[in-house]
Amino acid sequence: MMLLMILSNAGGIAGAGTNIPLMLLFFDLDMARAVPLSVCVAFTSVVIRFLINLKASHPNDEKRTIINYDIV
């Protein structure tokens, strides 16, 4: 599941939808517990990704940040 989260974050998505089937099949959770746990894991990974990229600069322009806050 951790590898799936790493690959999802590298692709730019949170990965909550891909965690739910894994939790249902391998961890024997029901849907009422798997969905909130998956959302919590996805939120945590997105916050960590944001904190890592907070001070990163654009590869072509050192004055710009890697996160385009105009789009957000």
PyMOL commands that set and color helices and strands:
alter all, ss='L'
color gray80, all
select helices_A, chain A and resi 2-11+16-26+31-53
alter helices_A, ss='H'
color red, helices_A
deselect
rebuild
show_as cartoon
